[in-house]
Amino acid sequence: MKRVLITDDATFMRMSLKSMLEKCGFEIVGEAENGLVAIEKYKILKPDIITLDITMPIMDGLAALKNIKAVDKNAKVIMISAMGQESIVREAIISGAMGFVIKPFTQETITKAFSKF
């Protein structure tokens, strides 16, 4: 069972994503409300996959992505955001994200995005 760390500043989004991922057979090992907390929890929990929202207080998802990849170049990161602009998607992929999910997402969207894991 793949272990996932969910990062989003909105509690409702974390709960929704957790429910959908558990239906897909993933184990949720932790949650973070911003990028800074995500980096610290990533180091401690060593999840197989981490999700990062882009727009968050304290540290955004793109900054967290770059920090996590500096700690672990093999980190598997999926960006999840309402911001679907091409330039942001491109920057996330160039920075090492393995996928990008646009909010609002559905069970089908999550299942498809995580199926490669």
C-alpha positions in Angstrom: 0.0 0.0 0.0 1.4 3.4 -1.0 1.8 6.0 1.7 0.6 9.6 1.0 1.2 12.9 2.6 -1.6 15.4 1.7 -0.8 19.2 1.7 -3.5 21.8 1.4 -4.4 24.9 3.5 -8.1 24.0 3.3 -9.2 21.3 5.7 -12.2 20.4 3.5 -9.9 19.8 0.5 -7.6 17.6 2.6 -10.6 15.6 3.9 -12.0 15.2 0.3 -8.6 14.1 -1.1 -8.0 11.7 1.9 -11.4 10.0 1.3 -10.8 9.6 -2.5 -7.3 8.3 -2.0 -8.3 5.8 0.6 -11.0 4.5 -1.8 -8.1 4.0 -4.3 -6.2 1.9 -1.7 -3.7 4.5 -0.6 -2.7 5.0 3.1 -2.7 8.6 4.3 0.2 9.0 6.6 -0.1 12.7 7.3 -1.5 16.0 6.4 0.0 19.5 6.2 -1.6 22.9 6.0 1.3 24.7 4.2 4.5 24.1 2.4 6.8 24.5 5.4 4.9 21.9 7.4 4.9 19.6 4.4 8.7 19.7 4.1 9.1 18.9 7.8 6.5 16.1 7.7 8.1 14.7 4.4 11.4 14.3 6.2 9.9 12.6 9.2 7.2 10.4 7.5 9.0 9.6 4.3 5.8 9.0 2.3 5.8 7.3 -1.1 3.8 10.3 -2.6 3.2 13.8 -1.5 0.4 16.1 -2.8 1.0 19.9 -2.8 -1.5 22.6 -3.3 0.0 25.6 -5.0 -1.6 28.6 -3.2 -1.0 28.3 0.5 0.1 30.7 3.3 3.6 30.7 4.8 5.1 28.7 1.9 3.4 27.9 -1.4 3.5 24.5 -3.1 6.0 25.4 -5.8 8.5 26.5 -3.2 7.8 23.4 -1.1 8.2 21.2 -4.2 11.7 22.7 -4.9 12.7 22.2 -1.2 11.4 18.6 -1.1 13.2 17.7 -4.4 16.4 19.2 -2.9 16.0 16.9 0.1 15.0 13.8 -2.0 15.5 14.0 -5.8 13.3 10.9 -6.1 10.3 12.4 -4.3 7.0 11.6 -6.1 5.0 14.8 -6.0 1.6 15.6 -7.5 0.5 19.2 -7.6 -3.2 19.9 -6.9 -4.5 23.4 -7.4 -7.3 25.6 -8.8 -4.6 27.5 -10.6 -4.4 25.7 -13.9 -2.5 28.3 -15.9 -0.1 26.7 -18.4 3.0 28.6 -17.0 2.4 27.3 -13.4 1.8 23.7 -14.6 5.0 24.0 -16.7 7.1 25.3 -13.8 5.8 22.5 -11.5 6.7 19.8 -14.0 10.1 21.4 -14.7 10.7 21.5 -10.9 10.0 17.8 -10.6 6.3 17.3 -10.1 5.1 14.0 -11.6 1.5 15.1 -12.2 -0.9 18.0 -11.9 -4.6 17.8 -10.8 -6.9 20.8 -11.3 -9.5 21.7 -8.6 -12.3 20.9 -8.4 -11.4 17.3 -8.8 -13.5 14.1 -8.9 -12.9 10.6 -7.8 -12.3 9.7 -11.4 -9.7 12.5 -11.8 -7.8 11.4 -8.6 -8.0 7.7 -9.6 -6.5 8.5 -13.0 -3.7 10.8 -11.6 -2.6 8.3 -9.0 -3.0 5.2 -11.2 0.7 5.4 -12.2 1.7 4.8 -8.6 
